[in-house]
Every structure is written in C-alpha cells, then in structure tokens.
Amino acid sequence: MFCKITKKKIKPFMSFGKMPIANGFLKSKNFKKEFFFNMEVGFSKDLSLFQLNDHPKPKMMFNNNYPFFTGSSKIMVSHFKNYADWIKKKIIKNKINKKKINLIEIGSNDGTFLKNFKNHKFNILGIEPSTNVAKISKKLKINTKNIFFSYKNSKKFKNFKKKTDIICAANVICHIPDLIDLIKGVDNLLDKKGLFIFEEPYLGSMYKKVSYDQIYDEHIYMFSVNSIKKIFSLNGFDLINAIPQITHGGSMRYIVGRKNEHEIDKNIPKLLLQEKKNNIDSFKGCIDFKKKCENSKKKLKKTIKNLLAKGKSIAGYAATSKSTTILNYCGINKKHINYICDTTPNKIGLYTPGTHIPIVSVDYFRKHICDYTFLFAWNHKKEIFNKEKKFLKKTKWFAHIKL
Ligand code: JHZ
C-alpha cells in the first residue's frame, strides 16, 4: 500500500477482512449484489498518519441515499449549537466591525450546524455531496451546494475567494481521500487571517478505548495532533490549537491558519508530548492496538456464543456506521442478533450491510425486549439511556467496549 499523501510505500499492519459499505443498509433483494472491499490499515511513519489502504469510490458512499443525519442526536444538535456559539464568541470577536462574516461548512449534512449562523451577520455556504441530506438543509433556506468539496469546485465560489473568515467541518475531513487537494481548496477560499476549524474522531481516544469500530470505509484517516500538524505545515499552514471534545467517543477540534499569521497555543506542545508518551505518533501504537482489537474480537465472539448457548436472546440498539465494522469483523449476523432498532426512518425495514440483520423501529425494541442488548451507539449512551429509562433494567446492556 502507498501513503495517500507522501505516495511512499507502507506496509498494512492489520486487516479487518472483507467489509461492505458501512452505511450501505439494504433491501433483501440486493443481498447478492453487495459490494465488499478488503479493509486494511497502515501507518505512514513520516506523517504519523493512520490510514485505510483501499476504500470505495466517494460516490458509492455519499449519494442520494446517505442515511446519516446529523440531527438524529439531540446531544449532537446541542453540541453544534455550542460549537457555533464558541465560534461567535472566541473566534469572531476581533472581526466585530466587519459588515459580514463569510463562513463555509464542508460537509454540511442536514444544516444542523449552519442553521446557528442564519442571521444578518453571516454569509454562509454549505457544501454537501449527498443529495438527500443537502435537500433538508436547502429547505431550511441555508445556501447549500450539492457537490463534493475540491480545489476545482472551490473555484466556483467566487464571492468567497480569499475572503472566507472561517471554514468549518465536523466529521468530514477524514472522509476526504486527497487531503492535498482539500488544502488547496481551503487555500483558495481562506482570507489571509482566516481560520480552518474542524473536528474529527481522535486516534488517541480510539487507541485508549479500543473502539476499532471508528474504522470503516468513510473514515479514510484517523487523525492525531501530530499528523495534522505535519500535513498542514508541509502545505503552508500552521496548526494553531487543538481542543479535545467528548463527542463520538473522543474527538479533537483542530484550528489551522496560514503560516506565521497566528500565535501557536500552548496546548499544541502539550498534546504532542502526550501523544509521544502514549505511542500515538509511532508504529508501536499500531501494533499494540492490533493486539487489543484481536483480543476484543475473541472476547466478544465468546460472550455471544455463551449467551446463545444459554438460550439468551440478543438485540442491537442503533444501526450505526460503526456497527458494520463490529458485525463484519467479528462474524456476527442474523443468527446471533435478532434485530437492531434505530430512529432513522430511512434505515427501518432494511438490513445491515454484509450481515443482514433486520433494522426495526425503537417501538419494536420496546415491545420485543431481548435478554441482552448490544448498544452500537455507545457514544450516545447518555442520550439513549435517558430515553430508555423504563427499559434499562429489562435487558442487560453491553458493547464491545466498556459501557
Ligand atoms: P452515530 C456517522 O457515524 C457517520 P455513526 C459519519 N461517517 C461520521 O463520521 C459520524 O457519524 C460522525 C441512531 N440513533 O451518531 C441514529 C438511535 O437510534 O454514532 C443513527 O442511525 N437513537 C458521518 O452512524 C445512528 O444511531 C438515538 O437516540 O456511527 C447514528 O449513530 C441516537 C442518538 C442515535 O454515528
């Protein structure tokens, strides 16, 4: 395999086996036509960059049927409101006299984040390649372009050329294979003093929790502070701050600006040192992680086998993208799990990718409680347990990681 940035040869250090499209929930008539790819991961030592070897073409993942809606979690909706408030207070304070602030979101999904900027002070632009989710954002009267973000497409936004104060993204930059092209696009749009701010699942949190389910087709990279610093500094930008977030089981908010235009926060050397201590910046971290994943798989398979041998029934809660990795990697399918419930209307009535477990409504879960429930949206535990108060004691909740 080759590093997607340096193009140098690297050796994959782990394979998760054949994987379908993580969000490719499907009808039974399409079982035979399913697409699979070999999900291997490698680590570029030069950039300290954790990455997938192969991945499906972006259009196979982001199209007119994208079934993930940012607004599906109330806690995430309030996280994005806080993120927007933070930008308004901390970042925009020095632009107070500016008539209008130009703000772009890459991967704006259903507009959950951008709707917080719908007022006279902002010129906003959402860029979203999945047509169905972009439609929701357009309905909210958010200026949304239904295209992939790229350098070529960035030239279409003439009013924003070198004039954008803030470019934001959340859980999107790791989905973009050509990061150099992305940076060229950002460079084309960003003002001299502008900031590029993005949040992504954090490699350090994934290692710590052994939450290997963060790895799937859409997540081409798992970033660390070190890798982001290196990639951007090679391309004319400084990483000026990084702020840990609790979302999605541990994320990092990165703040990037043009080289030598901003002061670098003290957080950066602190986080880099922490990453060094915890082997997040080296190949050793990968090998430790691999061993932990293999043990976690063995343990989960054994737990499920024992439960079924005792005649216990098992349900799943939330058909997340992450669940596709757990189910396919551990060989768990409809013989082991009766159903997975989910709140997303577009997923209900379909089957899980590769493992073909039926997806049902949450109402069905409440009426057909199983002895055990696998919480696939472990990152939304607080929100879900709050919703399912009445059912907390009626089933035993578990996951592949400690809940
Ligand atoms: P959730 C998605 O991953 C995809 P997923 C994407 N690639 C990404 O990076 C992350 O988000 C950020 C259901 N649910 O948020 C709804 C309930 O059923 O962990 C959704 O189907 N009940 C862009 O899919 C799924 O969980 C609930 O109360 O792993 C979303 O899972 C809640 C809160 C969610 O993301």
Boltz pocket constraint, residues with backbone or C-beta under 6 A from the ligand:
constraints:
  - pocket:
      binder: B
      contacts: [[A, 67], [A, 68], [A, 72], [A, 73], [A, 74], [A, 171], [A, 172], [A, 218], [A, 219], [A, 248], [A, 317], [A, 318], [A, 319], [A, 320], [A, 321], [A, 322], [A, 323], [A, 341], [A, 342], [A, 343], [A, 344], [A, 347], [A, 376], [A, 377], [A, 379], [A, 380], [A, 383], [A, 384], [A, 387]]
      max_distance: 6.0
